[in-house]
Amino acid sequence: MQQTIAVMVLAEQIEHHVKEEDDEMFPKVQKSKLNIVTLGKEIAQRKSSLL
């Protein structure tokens, strides 16, 4: 029973996170002058250098 509740809570948190990204973060990024492809590549390179 506790596992079911934990999964339900996790699902709610994920749904909230996705909604926040869709409603707030993505529109801001789209309006900005950021080149998100380049940014993604830079983040991937940095991540691999840290691992």
DRENMAR-738993 format. One record per atom (N, C-alpha, C): residue number from 1; x, y negated, z negated. Coordinates in nm, 4 decimals, m for minus. Example, Ala and Ser with C-alpha at 12.3 -4.5 7.8 and 13.67 -1.06 7.14 Angstrom:
REM DRENMAR-738993
<atom num="1" c1="1.3190" c2="0.5690" c3="m0.7800"/>
<atom num="1" c1="1.2300" c2="0.4500" c3="m0.7800"/>
<atom num="1" c1="1.3200" c2="0.3300" c3="m0.7800"/>
<atom num="2" c1="1.2850" c2="0.2250" c3="m0.7080"/>
<atom num="2" c1="1.3670" c2="0.1060" c3="m0.7140"/>
<atom num="2" c1="1.2900" c2="m0.0030" c3="m0.7870"/>
//
This chain:
REM DRENMAR-738993
<atom num="1" c1="0.0825" c2="0.1200" c3="0.0000"/>
<atom num="1" c1="0.0000" c2="0.0000" c3="0.0000"/>
<atom num="1" c1="0.0869" c2="m0.1264" c3="0.0000"/>
<atom num="2" c1="0.1919" c2="m0.1265" c3="m0.0828"/>
<atom num="2" c1="0.2785" c2="m0.2449" c3="m0.0886"/>
<atom num="2" c1="0.3487" c2="m0.2684" c3="0.0449"/>
<atom num="3" c1="0.3838" c2="m0.1593" c3="0.1139"/>
<atom num="3" c1="0.4484" c2="m0.1747" c3="0.2441"/>
<atom num="3" c1="0.3528" c2="m0.2387" c3="0.3444"/>
<atom num="4" c1="0.2272" c2="m0.2002" c3="0.3380"/>
<atom num="4" c1="0.1272" c2="m0.2581" c3="0.4277"/>
<atom num="4" c1="0.1131" c2="m0.4076" c3="0.4029"/>
<atom num="5" c1="0.1089" c2="m0.4454" c3="0.2767"/>
<atom num="5" c1="0.0982" c2="m0.5873" c3="0.2413"/>
<atom num="5" c1="0.2224" c2="m0.6622" c3="0.2877"/>
<atom num="6" c1="0.3391" c2="m0.6030" c3="0.2660"/>
<atom num="6" c1="0.4639" c2="m0.6671" c3="0.3070"/>
<atom num="6" c1="0.4671" c2="m0.6881" c3="0.4581"/>
<atom num="7" c1="0.4210" c2="m0.5900" c3="0.5330"/>
<atom num="7" c1="0.4184" c2="m0.6016" c3="0.6792"/>
<atom num="7" c1="0.3199" c2="m0.7096" c3="0.7217"/>
<atom num="8" c1="0.2062" c2="m0.7164" c3="0.6550"/>
<atom num="8" c1="0.1069" c2="m0.8194" c3="0.6877"/>
<atom num="8" c1="0.1617" c2="m0.9590" c3="0.6594"/>
<atom num="9" c1="0.2307" c2="m0.9751" c3="0.5481"/>
<atom num="9" c1="0.2903" c2="m1.1042" c3="0.5135"/>
<atom num="9" c1="0.3974" c2="m1.1404" c3="0.6157"/>
<atom num="10" c1="0.4801" c2="m1.0440" c3="0.6505"/>
<atom num="10" c1="0.5842" c2="m1.0683" c3="0.7503"/>
<atom num="10" c1="0.5231" c2="m1.1088" c3="0.8840"/>
<atom num="11" c1="0.4169" c2="m1.0413" c3="0.9247"/>
<atom num="11" c1="0.3498" c2="m1.0747" c3="1.0506"/>
<atom num="11" c1="0.2955" c2="m1.2171" c3="1.0478"/>
<atom num="12" c1="0.2378" c2="m1.2575" c3="0.9362"/>
<atom num="12" c1="0.1865" c2="m1.3945" c3="0.9227"/>
<atom num="12" c1="0.2994" c2="m1.4963" c3="0.9319"/>
<atom num="13" c1="0.4121" c2="m1.4653" c3="0.8683"/>
<atom num="13" c1="0.5261" c2="m1.5572" c3="0.8730"/>
<atom num="13" c1="0.5808" c2="m1.5693" c3="1.0147"/>
<atom num="14" c1="0.5865" c2="m1.4587" c3="1.0853"/>
<atom num="14" c1="0.6347" c2="m1.4615" c3="1.2235"/>
<atom num="14" c1="0.5396" c2="m1.5425" c3="1.3111"/>
<atom num="15" c1="0.4099" c2="m1.5206" c3="1.2955"/>
<atom num="15" c1="0.3112" c2="m1.5969" c3="1.3729"/>
<atom num="15" c1="0.3246" c2="m1.7465" c3="1.3463"/>
<atom num="16" c1="0.3448" c2="m1.7839" c3="1.2210"/>
<atom num="16" c1="0.3626" c2="m1.9252" c3="1.1852"/>
<atom num="16" c1="0.4885" c2="m1.9810" c3="1.2518"/>
<atom num="17" c1="0.5958" c2="m1.9040" c3="1.2472"/>
<atom num="17" c1="0.7228" c2="m1.9474" c3="1.3059"/>
<atom num="17" c1="0.7080" c2="m1.9681" c3="1.4571"/>
<atom num="18" c1="0.6446" c2="m1.8743" c3="1.5248"/>
<atom num="18" c1="0.6255" c2="m1.8842" c3="1.6697"/>
<atom num="18" c1="0.5387" c2="m2.0050" c3="1.7037"/>
<atom num="19" c1="0.4312" c2="m2.0260" c3="1.6285"/>
<atom num="19" c1="0.3435" c2="m2.1408" c3="1.6523"/>
<atom num="19" c1="0.4198" c2="m2.2714" c3="1.6333"/>
<atom num="20" c1="0.5027" c2="m2.2771" c3="1.5295"/>
<atom num="20" c1="0.5822" c2="m2.3971" c3="1.5039"/>
<atom num="20" c1="0.6759" c2="m2.4248" c3="1.6211"/>
<atom num="21" c1="0.7412" c2="m2.3209" c3="1.6718"/>
<atom num="21" c1="0.8297" c2="m2.3397" c3="1.7867"/>
<atom num="21" c1="0.7514" c2="m2.3875" c3="1.9088"/>
<atom num="22" c1="0.6396" c2="m2.3215" c3="1.9362"/>
<atom num="22" c1="0.5594" c2="m2.3571" c3="2.0538"/>
<atom num="22" c1="0.5034" c2="m2.4984" c3="2.0454"/>
<atom num="23" c1="0.4558" c2="m2.5371" c3="1.9276"/>
<atom num="23" c1="0.3872" c2="m2.6657" c3="1.9119"/>
<atom num="23" c1="0.4805" c2="m2.7833" c3="1.8871"/>
<atom num="24" c1="0.5953" c2="m2.7587" c3="1.8236"/>
<atom num="24" c1="0.6817" c2="m2.8693" c3="1.7823"/>
<atom num="24" c1="0.8195" c2="m2.8674" c3="1.8471"/>
<atom num="25" c1="0.8894" c2="m2.7565" c3="1.8351"/>
<atom num="25" c1="1.0294" c2="m2.7541" c3="1.8767"/>
<atom num="25" c1="1.0468" c2="m2.7537" c3="2.0286"/>
<atom num="26" c1="0.9752" c2="m2.6659" c3="2.0992"/>
<atom num="26" c1="0.9920" c2="m2.6572" c3="2.2440"/>
<atom num="26" c1="0.9565" c2="m2.7870" c3="2.3151"/>
<atom num="27" c1="0.8468" c2="m2.8545" c3="2.2788"/>
<atom num="27" c1="0.8181" c2="m2.9827" c3="2.3447"/>
<atom num="27" c1="0.9292" c2="m3.0865" c3="2.3232"/>
<atom num="28" c1="0.9882" c2="m3.0882" c3="2.2044"/>
<atom num="28" c1="1.0969" c2="m3.1832" c3="2.1779"/>
<atom num="28" c1="1.2181" c2="m3.1515" c3="2.2641"/>
<atom num="29" c1="1.2508" c2="m3.0239" c3="2.2777"/>
<atom num="29" c1="1.3652" c2="m2.9844" c3="2.3598"/>
<atom num="29" c1="1.3385" c2="m3.0189" c3="2.5060"/>
<atom num="30" c1="1.2170" c2="m2.9937" c3="2.5525"/>
<atom num="30" c1="1.1837" c2="m3.0234" c3="2.6914"/>
<atom num="30" c1="1.1926" c2="m3.1728" c3="2.7208"/>
<atom num="31" c1="1.1603" c2="m3.2574" c3="2.6237"/>
<atom num="31" c1="1.1678" c2="m3.4024" c3="2.6429"/>
<atom num="31" c1="1.3109" c2="m3.4543" c3="2.6333"/>
<atom num="32" c1="1.3974" c2="m3.3798" c3="2.5681"/>
<atom num="32" c1="1.5350" c2="m3.4252" c3="2.5484"/>
<atom num="32" c1="1.6148" c2="m3.4084" c3="2.6772"/>
<atom num="33" c1="1.7332" c2="m3.4607" c3="2.6751"/>
<atom num="33" c1="1.8219" c2="m3.4516" c3="2.7904"/>
<atom num="33" c1="1.9155" c2="m3.3313" c3="2.7796"/>
<atom num="34" c1="1.8909" c2="m3.2427" c3="2.6827"/>
<atom num="34" c1="1.9774" c2="m3.1273" c3="2.6630"/>
<atom num="34" c1="1.9704" c2="m3.0313" c3="2.7811"/>
<atom num="35" c1="2.0838" c2="m2.9804" c3="2.8195"/>
<atom num="35" c1="2.0887" c2="m2.8725" c3="2.9176"/>
<atom num="35" c1="2.0872" c2="m2.7431" c3="2.8367"/>
<atom num="36" c1="1.9698" c2="m2.6817" c3="2.8246"/>
<atom num="36" c1="1.9570" c2="m2.5679" c3="2.7342"/>
<atom num="36" c1="2.0299" c2="m2.4441" c3="2.7850"/>
<atom num="37" c1="2.0521" c2="m2.4334" c3="2.9148"/>
<atom num="37" c1="2.1283" c2="m2.3203" c3="2.9679"/>
<atom num="37" c1="2.2731" c2="m2.3313" c3="2.9219"/>
<atom num="38" c1="2.3307" c2="m2.4496" c3="2.9367"/>
<atom num="38" c1="2.4676" c2="m2.4725" c3="2.8920"/>
<atom num="38" c1="2.4785" c2="m2.4551" c3="2.7413"/>
<atom num="39" c1="2.3838" c2="m2.5090" c3="2.6681"/>
<atom num="39" c1="2.3835" c2="m2.4956" c3="2.5230"/>
<atom num="39" c1="2.3786" c2="m2.3487" c3="2.4822"/>
<atom num="40" c1="2.2948" c2="m2.2701" c3="2.5484"/>
<atom num="40" c1="2.2857" c2="m2.1270" c3="2.5188"/>
<atom num="40" c1="2.4171" c2="m2.0553" c3="2.5427"/>
<atom num="41" c1="2.4848" c2="m2.0902" c3="2.6518"/>
<atom num="41" c1="2.6150" c2="m2.0297" c3="2.6813"/>
<atom num="41" c1="2.7176" c2="m2.0670" c3="2.5755"/>
<atom num="42" c1="2.7175" c2="m2.1929" c3="2.5334"/>
<atom num="42" c1="2.8115" c2="m2.2378" c3="2.4307"/>
<atom num="42" c1="2.7865" c2="m2.1663" c3="2.2982"/>
<atom num="43" c1="2.6609" c2="m2.1488" c3="2.2630"/>
<atom num="43" c1="2.6269" c2="m2.0786" c3="2.1392"/>
<atom num="43" c1="2.6718" c2="m1.9329" c3="2.1476"/>
<atom num="44" c1="2.6490" c2="m1.8684" c3="2.2616"/>
<atom num="44" c1="2.6896" c2="m1.7286" c3="2.2793"/>
<atom num="44" c1="2.8411" c2="m1.7139" c3="2.2700"/>
<atom num="45" c1="2.9146" c2="m1.8078" c3="2.3305"/>
<atom num="45" c1="3.0604" c2="m1.8035" c3="2.3231"/>
<atom num="45" c1="3.1084" c2="m1.8218" c3="2.1799"/>
<atom num="46" c1="3.0476" c2="m1.9150" c3="2.1100"/>
<atom num="46" c1="3.0858" c2="m1.9401" c3="1.9705"/>
<atom num="46" c1="3.0567" c2="m1.8179" c3="1.8843"/>
<atom num="47" c1="2.9419" c2="m1.7573" c3="1.9060"/>
<atom num="47" c1="2.9044" c2="m1.6383" c3="1.8292"/>
<atom num="47" c1="3.0052" c2="m1.5261" c3="1.8518"/>
<atom num="48" c1="3.0408" c2="m1.5023" c3="1.9777"/>
<atom num="48" c1="3.1352" c2="m1.3940" c3="2.0058"/>
<atom num="48" c1="3.2733" c2="m1.4239" c3="1.9495"/>
<atom num="49" c1="3.3101" c2="m1.5509" c3="1.9410"/>
<atom num="49" c1="3.4407" c2="m1.5848" c3="1.8837"/>
<atom num="49" c1="3.4427" c2="m1.5656" c3="1.7324"/>
<atom num="50" c1="3.3259" c2="m1.5695" c3="1.6698"/>
<atom num="50" c1="3.3174" c2="m1.5518" c3="1.5249"/>
<atom num="50" c1="3.3073" c2="m1.4050" c3="1.4840"/>
<atom num="51" c1="3.2688" c2="m1.3200" c3="1.5765"/>
<atom num="51" c1="3.2502" c2="m1.1777" c3="1.5428"/>
<atom num="51" c1="3.3756" c2="m1.0969" c3="1.5576"/>
//
